[in-house]
Amino acid sequence: MEIVVNEWLPEYLRPDADASETDLVDKFVKAWLEKCDKIIIKENSPFTSKFYAYMHQSGGYPTYRKRFEVLFHLFLDSDRTAIVNECDIRELPQDLTKIVPDDDKYLVELWHSVPGSVVVTTDAKLRNTLIEYDSSAKIYLLKEFLQMYLSES
């Protein structure tokens, strides 16, 4: 499975993140590693910007720093992660461009550019918008995805 995630992942790793959020990341990463699925990340995106910024800010918090470092190395592993360059991004159809908020455009472009990929988000409005656009789309809220993902054998 190819999984597209947005900024919830680095945000939930911040030292000031709620313990329940950090727990969700831990569950997600553990399941992702066990299942050998692939995370899809767009190069030079809001996701990567936040990830690097939070990773650098975590320096004074060894536990959080370690989590960021582990993920950083996993993101560099081509068996676990695919980093998509701007030149590999497919242009969105005009009708989709009109309904996607600008700050989510990179995520939708990534999803659109990797056919069959699954989006995991915490943005219910975005999820609903994409499902309305394409009822067969595999767009999940984080908690619902984890429930399904963890129950798969």
N, C-alpha and C positions, 0 to 999 in steps of 0.2 A: 504494500500500500504506500502511496506517496501522499504525504501529509503537509499541507500548507498551514502554518500558524502565524498569527499576528503578534502584536506587541504584548499580549498578556503574559507570554512566557518570560521575557526579561523583567517585566514589571513585577511579576509574582516572585522573582528571585531577589529583589531589592532587600537590603537589611531591614527597612522599615515596613516591609510587606507583612500582611496579616499571616499568622501561622497556618490558617486554613488555606490560604493561597499557595504558600510554600509547599504545603502537603500535596496540593493538586499537581504542582510541577513535579514533585518527587514521584508521584504515582504515574504521571504521564511519561516521564523519562524512563522509569523502570520498565513499564510496559513496552515502550518504543524499542528499548534495547533488547528485551526478551523476544519481541516479534520480528526483529531485524527489518523493520520498515524504514522508509526513507523520508527525512524532513526536506522540504523544498523551501529554499530561501532566495529571495531576490537580492542580488548584490547592490550595495549602496541604496538601501531602502530605509524607511522609518524603523523597521525591525532591527536591521544591523546597526543603525545609529544608536538606538536605545540600548541594544545589547552591549556595545562597546562602552558607551557612556556609563551605564550602570556597573559594568565590570570594573572600570577604572575607579568608580566611587566606592566600590566594595573593599578597597585595599585595607582599611582599618578593621575589617570584620572577617577574620580568617575563615569562619565557616561558610560565609557567603562567597568569599573570594574563591574558595575551593570549588563551590558549585559552578560558578561562572567559568573557571578554568577547565573543569571537566566538560562542560557543554562546548566551550570554545574548541577543545580538541576533537570532540565528536562532530562538530560542524565542519571541521577540516577533513574528516574521514569520508572519502568518496563512496564508501559502502553504506554509510549512514545518512549522508546529506548530499543534496544536489544544490549547488549554488548557480542560479540562473543569471546570466548577464543581460544587460539592457538590450543588446542586439538579438537576443533569443526571445524577447517578449513579443507576443502577438498583439496587434492592435485590437482593442475592444470594439465590438459592434456599436454603432451610434446609439441604438436604443438602450444598450446596457450602460454606456458612458453617461447618458442623461440621468440615470437613476442611482448611480453610485456616488456617494460623497467623495470629495477630492482626497480626503485623508485616508480613504480605503481603496483608492484606485490601484495602488501598487499591488495590494493583496488580490484584488479581483483580476488584474492583469496576469498575475502569477498563476492563479487558479485556471484562468482561461488558456494560458500558454502550456499548461501541463495537463493534457486530456486525462480524465479519469481520476484526477487528484481529489483529495478530501480536504475541505477547509475546516479548521478547528478555531473557533472564535469565542469571545465572551460578549460580543456585540449582537444582541437579539434583533435589533432593527436591521442590521446588515444581513443577518441570516435570513430574516423574513423577506427582505427585498430580493435576495438571490433565489430563494425558493419560489417566490412569485414569478420571477423571470424565467426560471428553469426548474420545474417541479421535480425533475429527476436528479437535480444537483445534490451532491453529497456535502452538505454544509451543516455542521453541528456546533451546538454550544458546548463549551468545554466539559461541563459536568455530564451532559447527556452522552458525549463522545466517550468519556472515561467509563461510564457505566456499560456501554456497549463494548468498548475495546477491552476492558478488563474481564468481561464475561466470555469473550471469544476464547476458544481453546487453541 
